[in-house]
Amino acid sequence: MNKVIYLVEDDSAIVDIYKALMKKFKFTLRAFSLGKEAIKAIKDIKDSKSEEKKPDIVLLALILPDINGLHDSAAAISQGF
């Protein structure tokens, strides 16, 4: 089964680099530009509102436009699991 990686990053150049790398290694990458989008996606999976597989890892930018990646996102994401 393919490994699923969530990337929370608002810099499109960095997202493009990750997309190329993940494709090369045959990982499934889902990118979010806002922390709140990633948190909602994870909560939807937890609440069975989504058919998506839970991510195997979440790569998280420390500075995001909508929330603090280090504190707010990490706390919310960890509660989602």
C-alpha positions in Angstrom: 0.0 0.0 0.0 1.2 3.5 -0.8 2.4 5.7 2.0 0.4 8.9 2.4 2.1 12.1 3.3 0.4 15.4 4.2 2.4 18.5 3.5 1.3 21.8 5.2 3.3 24.5 3.4 2.3 27.9 1.9 5.4 28.3 -0.3 4.4 26.9 -3.7 8.1 26.4 -4.7 8.7 24.1 -1.7 5.5 22.2 -2.5 6.6 21.6 -6.0 9.9 20.2 -4.8 8.2 17.9 -2.4 5.7 16.8 -5.1 8.6 15.8 -7.4 10.4 13.9 -4.6 7.3 12.1 -3.4 6.4 11.1 -7.0 9.9 9.7 -7.5 9.6 7.5 -4.4 6.0 6.6 -5.1 4.5 8.3 -2.1 1.1 9.9 -2.2 1.3 13.6 -1.3 -1.5 15.8 -0.3 -0.5 19.4 0.1 -2.3 22.1 2.1 -1.4 25.8 2.0 -3.3 26.5 5.2 -3.0 24.7 8.5 -6.8 24.9 9.1 -7.3 22.9 5.8 -5.0 20.1 7.0 -6.6 20.0 10.4 -10.1 19.7 8.9 -8.9 16.9 6.5 -7.5 15.0 9.5 -10.6 15.5 11.6 -12.8 14.4 8.7 -10.8 11.2 8.4 -11.1 10.6 12.2 -14.8 11.3 12.1 -15.2 9.0 9.1 -16.4 11.8 6.9 -13.8 11.0 4.4 -12.8 7.8 2.5 -9.1 8.9 2.5 -6.4 7.0 4.3 -5.0 8.5 7.4 -1.6 10.1 6.6 1.5 8.1 7.6 3.3 11.4 8.3 2.5 15.1 8.4 5.2 17.5 7.2 4.5 20.9 8.8 5.9 24.3 8.1 6.6 26.3 11.2 5.3 29.6 9.9 1.9 29.5 8.2 -0.4 32.4 7.2 -3.4 31.3 9.3 -2.0 29.5 12.3 1.3 29.0 14.1 2.7 25.7 12.7 4.8 24.8 15.7 2.1 25.2 18.4 -1.4 25.4 17.0 -1.1 23.0 14.1 0.9 20.4 15.9 -1.5 20.4 18.8 -4.6 20.2 16.6 -3.2 17.5 14.3 -2.1 15.4 17.2 -5.6 15.6 18.7 -6.9 14.5 15.3 -5.3 11.1 15.8 
